Amino acid sequence: MSSKGNKTLGKGKKSSITHLEEHIIGWALELREAGIGISYCRLQVRACQVDENFRSKPKEQQYHMIRRLCMSNELVVRRGTNVAQDPPQQAIDQAREWLEEIRPFIRSIHLANQLALCCQPAAWQDNENMLMWIDECLVPHIQQRADGAPVVLFLDHFRCHYTDTVKAKLDSIGVQLKLIPKGCTSVVQPIDVGVNKPFKDRIKSLWWAWMIGLGEDGGNIPTPSREDVQHWVVEAWNSIGAHIIQNAWRKTDLSFFPEE
């Protein structure tokens, strides 16, 4: 029963991919029976593996089609709870011990001289990593591209971007630091405006192709290796054409192109 102002629970609109019920719903029930968690994303990958027509559809449409199929079959997908974490201080101490061991190894990894890796306890950025970025990424870039021209570095107001050591380091190599005003991302941060989104989309597409190519029938979703992720990052970045970066600068009214 339903009336204006009232909501009615039910299966809703019939799914448009009922032909995949056995492949998707049956497979999901088998996983659940075996105590293996399921998710819409996992079911979406499975549908891509067994149906080429489904695979050709946009990712967002795929998601809604899988969700509709689950609803019409009364299959509820819930997020699992996490196992209790270690006490915060213990976790911090373990992270520090791990970093002492892993930092020298991470610093030495390069992928065809295109990728330099570093790490931080909270998977974030800090003063030490910022100094490493200046030495391993910014300085070589200046040497290759600046050709004696003045260099200006635009950074946002993230704390480690303007510590005394960072400012002194930049000053020592002749780089002028310009901090972008707070709250102005959409206006004057070209990377955030026009580069990060297509870059992340490309990495996601590579991960998606990797997942579909696994052809797994069950078990836990595997974690890609660091080598896989490194190759995805390099491939995704190399596919970002100059026009994408130039358009980002044009959009923010910071164009430096002399022909304009």
Backbone as CSV, one residue per row, in Angstrom:
resi,resn,N_x,N_y,N_z,CA_x,CA_y,CA_z,C_x,C_y,C_z
1,MET,0.853,-1.188,0.000,0.000,0.000,0.000,0.888,1.236,0.000
2,SER,0.468,2.219,-0.781,1.237,3.460,-0.802,0.298,4.628,-1.016
3,SER,0.690,5.753,-0.538,-0.081,6.984,-0.709,0.894,8.134,-0.714
4,LYS,0.436,9.275,-1.124,1.295,10.449,-1.216,1.882,10.770,0.153
5,GLY,3.158,10.952,0.201,3.818,11.270,1.454,4.308,10.048,2.191
6,ASN,3.920,8.840,1.739,4.374,7.615,2.375,5.316,6.860,1.445
7,LYS,6.288,6.185,2.032,7.230,5.386,1.256,6.877,3.907,1.400
8,THR,7.046,3.160,0.321,6.728,1.747,0.335,7.976,0.944,0.025
9,LEU,8.229,-0.056,0.862,9.366,-0.920,0.627,8.981,-2.020,-0.344
10,GLY,9.886,-2.402,-1.212,9.587,-3.450,-2.169,10.781,-3.711,-3.052
11,LYS,10.603,-4.558,-4.036,11.694,-4.906,-4.935,11.971,-3.814,-5.951
12,GLY,10.987,-2.947,-6.191,11.187,-1.871,-7.139,11.124,-2.336,-8.574
13,LYS,11.677,-1.516,-9.467,11.654,-1.787,-10.891,12.411,-3.067,-11.224
14,LYS,11.894,-3.825,-12.200,12.510,-5.083,-12.598,13.891,-4.831,-13.197
15,SER,14.811,-5.708,-12.880,16.172,-5.571,-13.379,16.222,-5.793,-14.888
16,SER,17.134,-5.071,-15.548,17.309,-5.210,-17.002,18.349,-6.269,-17.351
17,ILE,18.937,-6.904,-16.335,19.970,-7.919,-16.601,19.603,-9.231,-15.894
18,THR,18.339,-9.594,-16.006,17.890,-10.835,-15.366,18.624,-12.056,-15.928
19,HIS,19.135,-11.943,-17.170,19.857,-13.075,-17.753,21.166,-13.365,-17.017
20,LEU,21.573,-12.428,-16.156,22.809,-12.626,-15.395,22.558,-13.109,-13.970
21,GLU,21.295,-13.395,-13.651,20.974,-13.777,-12.277,21.788,-14.979,-11.809
22,GLU,21.870,-15.998,-12.646,22.596,-17.202,-12.234,24.078,-16.904,-12.032
23,HIS,24.639,-16.098,-12.943,26.055,-15.783,-12.859,26.376,-14.874,-11.676
24,ILE,25.471,-13.946,-11.372,25.752,-12.944,-10.346,25.133,-13.315,-9.000
25,ILE,23.813,-13.481,-8.976,23.141,-13.758,-7.707,23.529,-15.138,-7.182
26,GLY,23.525,-16.131,-8.081,23.916,-17.473,-7.654,25.339,-17.504,-7.131
27,TRP,26.242,-16.826,-7.836,27.641,-16.756,-7.428,27.786,-16.032,-6.097
28,ALA,27.023,-14.933,-5.919,27.075,-14.173,-4.666,26.611,-15.024,-3.489
29,LEU,25.557,-15.807,-3.686,25.052,-16.669,-2.616,26.056,-17.763,-2.265
30,GLU,26.772,-18.257,-3.270,27.802,-19.256,-3.013,28.932,-18.665,-2.162
31,LEU,29.333,-17.437,-2.504,30.372,-16.768,-1.719,29.916,-16.546,-0.288
32,ARG,28.688,-16.071,-0.153,28.157,-15.799,1.185,28.059,-17.083,2.000
33,GLU,27.665,-18.170,1.355,27.570,-19.467,2.037,28.946,-19.912,2.528
34,ALA,29.983,-19.544,1.770,31.345,-19.911,2.141,31.957,-18.929,3.127
35,GLY,31.174,-17.919,3.535,31.671,-16.953,4.500,32.528,-15.866,3.901
36,ILE,32.421,-15.685,2.583,33.213,-14.670,1.884,32.342,-13.441,1.631
37,GLY,32.847,-12.274,1.968,32.086,-11.042,1.811,31.871,-10.663,0.355
38,ILE,30.787,-9.976,0.091,30.496,-9.505,-1.258,30.246,-8.003,-1.221
39,SER,30.375,-7.379,-2.358,30.104,-5.953,-2.491,29.567,-5.700,-3.891
40,TYR,28.924,-4.554,-4.088,28.427,-4.206,-5.423,29.575,-4.154,-6.415
41,CYS,30.718,-3.629,-5.978,31.878,-3.529,-6.866,32.335,-4.916,-7.298
42,ARG,32.355,-5.834,-6.361,32.789,-7.189,-6.682,31.832,-7.856,-7.667
43,LEU,30.535,-7.657,-7.453,29.540,-8.226,-8.355,29.622,-7.564,-9.728
44,GLN,29.946,-6.283,-9.730,30.096,-5.541,-10.985,31.256,-6.098,-11.798
45,VAL,32.370,-6.376,-11.134,33.524,-6.965,-11.811,33.169,-8.339,-12.372
46,ARG,32.442,-9.139,-11.575,32.038,-10.468,-12.019,31.173,-10.388,-13.276
47,ALA,30.230,-9.433,-13.310,29.369,-9.266,-14.476,30.182,-8.880,-15.705
48,CYS,31.211,-8.051,-15.513,32.083,-7.664,-16.627,32.838,-8.873,-17.166
49,GLN,33.176,-9.808,-16.280,33.924,-10.981,-16.696,33.090,-11.938,-17.540
50,VAL,31.783,-11.995,-17.271,30.945,-13.010,-17.944,30.081,-12.447,-19.063
51,ASP,29.970,-11.105,-19.165,29.086,-10.532,-20.178,29.756,-9.347,-20.862
52,GLU,30.103,-9.516,-22.130,30.808,-8.479,-22.878,29.949,-7.234,-23.079
53,ASN,28.644,-7.421,-23.292,27.751,-6.283,-23.474,27.683,-5.433,-22.214
54,PHE,27.614,-6.088,-21.055,27.598,-5.364,-19.782,28.911,-4.603,-19.602
55,ARG,30.024,-5.232,-19.985,31.342,-4.617,-19.824,31.477,-3.333,-20.636
56,SER,30.748,-3.220,-21.735,30.866,-2.048,-22.603,30.099,-0.833,-22.081
57,LYS,29.286,-1.020,-21.058,28.476,0.079,-20.531,29.294,0.943,-19.568
58,PRO,28.910,2.203,-19.383,29.623,3.085,-18.447,29.621,2.492,-17.041
59,LYS,30.685,2.743,-16.285,30.829,2.164,-14.952,29.676,2.528,-14.021
60,GLU,29.240,3.765,-14.060,28.146,4.184,-13.174,26.856,3.442,-13.511
61,GLN,26.596,3.258,-14.809,25.408,2.513,-15.219,25.517,1.054,-14.783
62,GLN,26.717,0.489,-14.896,26.927,-0.886,-14.441,26.565,-1.025,-12.965
63,TYR,27.036,-0.080,-12.172,26.786,-0.128,-10.725,25.294,-0.143,-10.427
64,HIS,24.548,0.751,-11.073,23.106,0.834,-10.818,22.379,-0.420,-11.313
65,MET,22.856,-1.003,-12.396,22.245,-2.232,-12.901,22.447,-3.392,-11.925
66,ILE,23.656,-3.484,-11.354,23.936,-4.530,-10.372,23.107,-4.304,-9.106
67,ARG,23.028,-3.065,-8.690,22.246,-2.744,-7.484,20.777,-3.108,-7.688
68,ARG,20.240,-2.795,-8.867,18.849,-3.113,-9.179,18.633,-4.629,-9.210
69,LEU,19.608,-5.359,-9.770,19.503,-6.816,-9.812,19.462,-7.388,-8.399
70,CYS,20.302,-6.857,-7.524,20.317,-7.332,-6.130,18.996,-7.019,-5.430
71,MET,18.471,-5.837,-5.646,17.205,-5.451,-5.012,16.068,-6.338,-5.489
72,SER,16.005,-6.612,-6.797,14.915,-7.420,-7.338,14.989,-8.864,-6.868
73,ASN,16.178,-9.284,-6.421,16.343,-10.640,-5.892,16.450,-10.649,-4.366
74,GLU,16.176,-9.481,-3.756,16.190,-9.337,-2.299,17.531,-9.766,-1.702
75,LEU,18.596,-9.452,-2.425,19.938,-9.719,-1.931,20.477,-8.431,-1.327
76,VAL,20.689,-8.440,-0.030,21.139,-7.244,0.677,22.654,-7.290,0.806
77,VAL,23.296,-6.222,0.378,24.751,-6.110,0.476,25.067,-5.104,1.564
78,ARG,25.686,-5.566,2.614,26.026,-4.690,3.741,27.535,-4.598,3.874
79,ARG,27.972,-3.474,4.404,29.404,-3.284,4.663,29.780,-4.045,5.923
80,GLY,30.837,-4.824,5.829,31.281,-5.587,6.985,31.933,-4.705,8.035
81,THR,31.938,-5.158,9.278,32.581,-4.413,10.353,34.048,-4.779,10.422
82,ASN,34.845,-3.887,10.961,36.279,-4.113,11.065,36.633,-4.791,12.376
83,VAL,37.676,-5.599,12.339,38.200,-6.170,13.571,38.822,-5.046,14.391
84,ALA,38.676,-5.145,15.717,39.197,-4.088,16.587,40.665,-3.827,16.286
85,GLN,41.045,-2.548,16.251,42.413,-2.185,15.941,43.281,-2.231,17.191
86,ASP,44.591,-2.241,16.979,45.513,-2.194,18.100,45.387,-0.853,18.810
87,PRO,45.785,-0.777,20.064,45.791,0.504,20.771,46.574,1.535,19.969
88,PRO,46.117,2.789,19.915,46.767,3.813,19.085,48.280,3.913,19.277
89,GLN,48.762,3.986,20.528,50.187,4.158,20.758,50.974,2.958,20.255
90,GLN,50.409,1.770,20.454,51.080,0.569,19.964,51.177,0.597,18.445
91,ALA,50.093,1.026,17.792,50.099,1.115,16.329,51.122,2.133,15.849
92,ILE,51.224,3.242,16.566,52.184,4.283,16.197,53.611,3.759,16.323
93,ASP,53.887,3.061,17.429,55.228,2.516,17.642,55.580,1.508,16.551
94,GLN,54.611,0.669,16.182,54.851,-0.325,15.133,55.104,0.349,13.794
95,ALA,54.351,1.412,13.540,54.523,2.138,12.280,55.916,2.753,12.197
96,ARG,56.380,3.299,13.334,57.708,3.916,13.340,58.800,2.880,13.117
97,GLU,58.655,1.728,13.761,59.635,0.661,13.562,59.659,0.216,12.101
98,TRP,58.472,0.099,11.516,58.373,-0.328,10.122,59.010,0.698,9.200
99,LEU,58.791,1.993,9.510,59.352,3.046,8.670,60.878,3.037,8.700
100,GLU,61.442,2.802,9.893,62.898,2.757,9.998,63.476,1.681,9.088
101,GLU,62.737,0.606,8.953,63.189,-0.507,8.121,62.934,-0.262,6.636
102,ILE,61.795,0.358,6.314,61.351,0.430,4.926,61.819,1.675,4.188
103,ARG,62.079,2.773,4.910,62.441,4.014,4.224,63.646,3.851,3.288
104,PRO,64.751,3.236,3.746,65.896,3.077,2.819,65.531,2.267,1.582
105,PHE,64.693,1.256,1.752,64.291,0.423,0.622,63.431,1.210,-0.349
106,ILE,62.446,1.935,0.188,61.531,2.699,-0.661,62.280,3.768,-1.431
107,ARG,63.217,4.407,-0.782,63.960,5.480,-1.443,64.729,4.973,-2.653
108,SER,65.101,3.721,-2.625,65.936,3.188,-3.701,65.144,2.689,-4.896
109,ILE,63.805,2.639,-4.776,62.992,2.076,-5.858,62.686,3.135,-6.910
110,HIS,63.019,2.836,-8.139,62.666,3.709,-9.257,62.181,2.831,-10.395
111,LEU,61.189,3.283,-11.105,60.661,2.520,-12.228,61.070,3.227,-13.514
112,ALA,62.091,2.693,-14.141,62.586,3.266,-15.397,62.826,4.770,-15.262
113,ASN,63.327,5.191,-14.086,63.614,6.604,-13.820,62.392,7.496,-13.998
114,GLN,61.211,6.917,-13.879,59.994,7.704,-14.046,59.223,7.870,-12.746
115,LEU,59.600,7.105,-11.715,58.805,7.094,-10.497,59.711,6.975,-9.292
116,ALA,59.544,7.891,-8.320,60.281,7.817,-7.061,59.258,7.650,-5.943
117,LEU,59.506,6.707,-5.048,58.550,6.408,-3.990,59.089,6.792,-2.622
118,CYS,58.200,7.222,-1.761,58.553,7.456,-0.365,57.318,7.144,0.481
119,CYS,57.481,7.106,1.785,56.353,6.740,2.637,56.332,7.602,3.894
120,GLN,55.204,7.558,4.593,54.987,8.339,5.791,53.991,7.587,6.663
121,PRO,54.122,7.639,8.011,53.291,6.799,8.892,51.804,6.862,8.624
122,ALA,51.284,8.039,8.264,49.851,8.187,8.058,49.481,8.228,6.583
123,ALA,50.379,7.727,5.720,50.139,7.767,4.269,49.842,9.197,3.830
124,TRP,50.598,10.119,4.346,50.362,11.541,4.118,51.669,12.157,3.642
125,GLN,51.820,13.443,3.768,53.031,14.146,3.390,53.602,14.819,4.629
126,ASP,54.924,14.817,4.754,55.548,15.487,5.881,56.780,16.240,5.403
127,ASN,57.476,16.893,6.341,58.609,17.741,5.995,59.723,16.939,5.328
128,GLU,60.034,15.756,5.857,61.113,14.943,5.300,60.801,14.506,3.877
129,ASN,59.568,14.076,3.641,59.194,13.657,2.294,59.186,14.848,1.334
130,MET,58.809,16.005,1.836,58.811,17.203,1.003,60.233,17.536,0.541
131,LEU,61.192,17.412,1.448,62.585,17.674,1.087,63.084,16.635,0.088
132,MET,62.661,15.382,0.258,63.027,14.340,-0.701,62.453,14.645,-2.074
133,TRP,61.207,15.131,-2.115,60.586,15.476,-3.396,61.362,16.588,-4.101
134,ILE,61.807,17.565,-3.329,62.584,18.660,-3.922,63.865,18.123,-4.552
135,ASP,64.575,17.253,-3.819,65.851,16.728,-4.306,65.684,15.781,-5.488
136,GLU,64.700,14.889,-5.417,64.600,13.818,-6.405,63.687,14.131,-7.585
137,CYS,62.793,15.093,-7.416,61.848,15.408,-8.502,62.000,16.836,-9.025
138,LEU,61.959,17.803,-8.117,61.977,19.204,-8.552,63.327,19.600,-9.136
139,VAL,64.414,19.280,-8.435,65.740,19.695,-8.911,66.059,19.102,-10.291
140,PRO,65.863,17.786,-10.511,66.116,17.246,-11.861,65.240,17.906,-12.927
141,HIS,63.989,18.202,-12.568,63.095,18.845,-13.539,63.616,20.237,-13.905
142,ILE,64.069,20.981,-12.915,64.608,22.323,-13.172,65.844,22.235,-14.066
143,GLN,66.691,21.268,-13.770,67.920,21.107,-14.558,67.623,20.762,-16.009
144,GLN,66.561,20.023,-16.233,66.219,19.589,-17.589,65.411,20.626,-18.358
145,ARG,64.556,21.365,-17.652,63.577,22.194,-18.350,63.753,23.709,-18.178
146,ALA,64.283,24.140,-17.041,64.277,25.585,-16.766,65.206,26.362,-17.699
147,ASP,66.362,25.776,-18.032,67.301,26.409,-18.966,67.662,27.823,-18.524
148,GLY,67.891,27.978,-17.217,68.314,29.274,-16.695,67.208,30.255,-16.391
149,ALA,65.965,29.924,-16.720,64.851,30.838,-16.474,64.477,30.829,-14.991
150,PRO,63.908,31.911,-14.484,63.458,31.953,-13.085,62.398,30.876,-12.841
151,VAL,62.418,30.274,-11.654,61.484,29.201,-11.318,60.613,29.623,-10.154
152,VAL,59.289,29.473,-10.349,58.323,29.778,-9.293,57.545,28.507,-8.984
153,LEU,57.415,28.180,-7.705,56.696,26.985,-7.275,55.429,27.406,-6.535
154,PHE,54.272,27.006,-7.068,52.992,27.300,-6.433,52.582,26.128,-5.547
155,LEU,52.365,26.371,-4.268,51.929,25.332,-3.338,50.770,25.846,-2.489
156,ASP,49.915,24.927,-2.034,48.827,25.344,-1.157,49.331,25.460,0.279
157,HIS,48.427,25.795,1.192,48.815,26.078,2.569,48.910,24.834,3.448
158,PHE,49.258,23.713,2.866,49.492,22.527,3.689,50.776,22.773,4.480
159,ARG,50.743,22.454,5.756,51.787,22.888,6.679,53.206,22.539,6.238
160,CYS,53.419,21.323,5.744,54.790,20.922,5.397,55.300,21.600,4.131
161,HIS,54.443,22.316,3.428,54.868,23.007,2.215,55.666,24.273,2.513
162,TYR,55.557,24.811,3.723,56.239,26.080,3.993,56.938,26.095,5.355
163,THR,57.482,24.934,5.746,58.306,24.910,6.954,59.593,25.683,6.685
164,ASP,60.296,26.030,7.741,61.540,26.789,7.579,62.552,26.011,6.745
165,THR,62.623,24.692,6.970,63.600,23.896,6.219,63.240,23.807,4.740
166,VAL,61.952,23.703,4.447,61.516,23.651,3.056,61.791,24.986,2.366
167,LYS,61.456,26.084,3.026,61.693,27.402,2.435,63.186,27.645,2.225
168,ALA,63.999,27.205,3.196,65.452,27.378,3.051,65.984,26.535,1.900
169,LYS,65.456,25.319,1.752,65.885,24.439,0.670,65.548,25.044,-0.687
170,LEU,64.313,25.542,-0.832,63.901,26.148,-2.093,64.728,27.389,-2.410
171,ASP,65.006,28.172,-1.377,65.807,29.384,-1.575,67.222,29.036,-2.024
172,SER,67.759,27.921,-1.499,69.135,27.531,-1.835,69.281,27.097,-3.291
173,ILE,68.182,26.664,-3.912,68.253,26.247,-5.327,67.628,27.301,-6.243
174,GLY,67.331,28.464,-5.682,66.851,29.577,-6.491,65.402,29.484,-6.912
175,VAL,64.566,28.790,-6.128,63.149,28.654,-6.450,62.333,29.601,-5.568
176,GLN,61.481,30.379,-6.200,60.617,31.296,-5.471,59.316,30.589,-5.107
177,LEU,58.983,30.592,-3.825,57.772,29.911,-3.346,56.610,30.889,-3.282
178,LYS,55.484,30.501,-3.896,54.256,31.285,-3.836,53.149,30.415,-3.249
179,LEU,52.625,30.820,-2.104,51.565,30.045,-1.466,50.199,30.480,-1.992
180,ILE,49.404,29.510,-2.381,48.068,29.773,-2.907,47.136,30.097,-1.747
181,PRO,46.316,31.136,-1.849,45.398,31.492,-0.762,44.492,30.336,-0.373
182,LYS,44.186,30.247,0.895,43.321,29.180,1.390,41.920,29.301,0.786
183,GLY,41.311,28.151,0.521,39.940,28.137,0.007,39.805,28.486,-1.457
184,CYS,40.927,28.502,-2.185,40.889,28.921,-3.589,41.202,27.781,-4.558
185,THR,40.985,26.555,-4.120,41.336,25.403,-4.957,40.694,25.467,-6.336
186,SER,39.397,25.716,-6.380,38.677,25.682,-7.649,39.044,26.837,-8.569
187,VAL,39.736,27.814,-8.037,40.031,29.012,-8.825,41.470,29.040,-9.325
188,VAL,42.434,28.730,-8.445,43.831,28.929,-8.812,44.736,27.718,-8.563
189,GLN,44.183,26.499,-8.501,45.028,25.311,-8.370,44.826,24.417,-9.590
190,PRO,45.617,24.656,-10.654,45.434,23.932,-11.919,45.461,22.415,-11.787
191,ILE,46.392,21.876,-10.969,46.492,20.424,-10.835,45.191,19.855,-10.282
192,ASP,44.662,20.476,-9.233,43.410,19.993,-8.651,42.237,20.173,-9.601
193,VAL,42.249,21.269,-10.348,41.127,21.589,-11.219,41.061,20.685,-12.447
194,GLY,42.203,20.478,-13.109,42.122,19.813,-14.406,43.029,18.637,-14.663
195,VAL,43.847,18.231,-13.671,44.787,17.148,-13.916,44.532,15.938,-13.017
196,ASN,44.299,16.159,-11.734,44.136,15.032,-10.805,42.984,14.112,-11.185
197,LYS,41.859,14.689,-11.614,40.687,13.868,-11.936,40.974,12.918,-13.108
198,PRO,41.439,13.398,-14.267,41.739,12.454,-15.355,42.851,11.480,-15.000
199,PHE,43.820,11.914,-14.175,44.904,11.027,-13.751,44.348,9.872,-12.908
200,LYS,43.513,10.190,-11.928,42.926,9.155,-11.068,41.970,8.263,-11.856
201,ASP,41.238,8.845,-12.806,40.331,8.043,-13.637,41.109,6.996,-14.428
202,ARG,42.288,7.376,-14.917,43.102,6.447,-15.700,43.644,5.307,-14.816
203,ILE,44.046,5.642,-13.602,44.507,4.596,-12.686,43.363,3.644,-12.359
204,LYS,42.180,4.187,-12.134,41.029,3.343,-11.821,40.696,2.424,-12.990
205,SER,40.801,2.930,-14.210,40.519,2.103,-15.384,41.516,0.948,-15.497
206,LEU,42.783,1.223,-15.181,43.791,0.169,-15.226,43.534,-0.874,-14.141
207,TRP,43.134,-0.417,-12.950,42.791,-1.352,-11.870,41.578,-2.186,-12.278
208,TRP,40.617,-1.532,-12.913,39.398,-2.226,-13.320,39.719,-3.326,-14.330
209,ALA,40.548,-3.011,-15.304,40.937,-4.006,-16.307,41.693,-5.162,-15.653
210,TRP,42.521,-4.836,-14.659,43.267,-5.873,-13.940,42.310,-6.803,-13.190
211,MET,41.299,-6.210,-12.533,40.325,-7.003,-11.784,39.544,-7.924,-12.717
212,ILE,39.083,-7.390,-13.841,38.308,-8.192,-14.789,39.163,-9.326,-15.353
213,GLY,40.439,-9.032,-15.586,41.322,-10.031,-16.165,41.675,-11.176,-15.230
214,LEU,41.401,-11.025,-13.932,41.734,-12.081,-12.979,40.895,-13.332,-13.204
215,GLY,39.610,-13.120,-13.544,38.722,-14.247,-13.770,38.532,-15.112,-12.549
216,GLU,38.553,-14.493,-11.349,38.407,-15.257,-10.110,36.981,-15.761,-9.949
217,ASP,36.839,-17.001,-9.522,35.516,-17.576,-9.263,35.103,-17.399,-7.807
218,GLY,35.993,-17.090,-6.956,35.654,-16.934,-5.546,36.882,-16.552,-4.757
219,GLY,36.764,-16.632,-3.433,37.867,-16.245,-2.575,37.932,-14.746,-2.383
220,ASN,38.868,-14.331,-1.575,39.005,-12.919,-1.285,39.575,-12.169,-2.489
221,ILE,39.159,-10.911,-2.630,39.678,-10.079,-3.718,41.167,-9.860,-3.479
222,PRO,42.024,-10.199,-4.418,43.462,-10.044,-4.218,43.882,-8.577,-4.202
223,THR,44.990,-8.323,-3.551,45.552,-6.981,-3.523,46.627,-6.875,-4.592
224,PRO,46.575,-5.851,-5.428,47.623,-5.716,-6.454,48.981,-5.508,-5.805
225,SER,50.019,-5.966,-6.455,51.369,-5.797,-5.923,51.805,-4.341,-6.079
226,ARG,52.848,-3.966,-5.358,53.393,-2.618,-5.504,53.879,-2.383,-6.926
227,GLU,54.431,-3.442,-7.527,54.910,-3.304,-8.906,53.749,-2.997,-9.848
228,ASP,52.593,-3.655,-9.640,51.410,-3.379,-10.460,51.014,-1.910,-10.339
229,VAL,50.931,-1.447,-9.093,50.496,-0.068,-8.852,51.487,0.924,-9.447
230,GLN,52.782,0.639,-9.307,53.789,1.534,-9.884,53.608,1.658,-11.393
231,HIS,53.386,0.539,-12.061,53.198,0.567,-13.511,51.928,1.322,-13.877
232,TRP,50.866,1.169,-13.072,49.627,1.906,-13.347,49.858,3.414,-13.238
233,VAL,50.596,3.813,-12.208,50.862,5.248,-12.005,51.634,5.805,-13.188
234,VAL,52.681,5.104,-13.607,53.500,5.586,-14.727,52.687,5.615,-16.012
235,GLU,51.946,4.544,-16.282,51.156,4.491,-17.511,50.074,5.573,-17.524
236,ALA,49.419,5.752,-16.362,48.365,6.774,-16.284,48.943,8.163,-16.500
237,TRP,50.090,8.438,-15.868,50.681,9.772,-15.994,51.168,10.027,-17.420
238,ASN,51.771,9.019,-18.025,52.267,9.192,-19.396,51.136,9.396,-20.400
239,SER,49.921,8.988,-20.026,48.784,9.163,-20.932,48.136,10.537,-20.787
240,ILE,48.596,11.318,-19.803,48.085,12.683,-19.633,48.802,13.578,-20.633
241,GLY,48.114,13.949,-21.689,48.730,14.769,-22.730,48.980,16.198,-22.283
242,ALA,49.880,16.869,-22.995,50.204,18.259,-22.668,48.965,19.144,-22.728
243,HIS,48.034,18.828,-23.650,46.844,19.657,-23.798,45.979,19.634,-22.539
244,ILE,45.993,18.500,-21.807,45.196,18.421,-20.576,45.752,19.381,-19.530
245,ILE,47.072,19.385,-19.374,47.701,20.281,-18.402,47.546,21.734,-18.831
246,GLN,47.703,22.002,-20.114,47.537,23.371,-20.603,46.111,23.872,-20.381
247,ASN,45.139,22.996,-20.638,43.741,23.394,-20.432,43.446,23.682,-18.974
248,ALA,44.108,22.953,-18.065,43.919,23.212,-16.638,44.385,24.620,-16.297
249,TRP,45.524,25.014,-16.866,46.029,26.367,-16.611,45.139,27.416,-17.261
250,ARG,44.610,27.111,-18.433,43.715,28.069,-19.079,42.456,28.281,-18.251
251,LYS,41.939,27.203,-17.705,40.698,27.288,-16.935,40.872,28.170,-15.697
252,THR,42.065,28.143,-15.099,42.288,28.904,-13.863,42.791,30.319,-14.117
253,ASP,42.797,30.749,-15.370,43.250,32.097,-15.718,44.716,32.337,-15.348
254,LEU,45.514,31.249,-15.293,46.935,31.383,-15.025,47.761,30.957,-16.226
255,SER,47.183,31.061,-17.412,47.867,30.590,-18.603,49.200,31.287,-18.808
256,PHE,50.244,30.479,-19.098,51.557,31.051,-19.354,51.974,30.862,-20.799
257,PHE,51.006,30.499,-21.653,51.326,30.200,-23.038,51.457,31.500,-23.836
258,PRO,52.620,31.746,-24.442,52.876,33.027,-25.099,51.960,33.315,-26.265
259,GLU,51.389,32.283,-26.894,50.553,32.523,-28.062,49.163,33.024,-27.691
260,GLU,48.873,33.082,-26.433,47.514,33.494,-26.005,47.534,34.892,-25.422
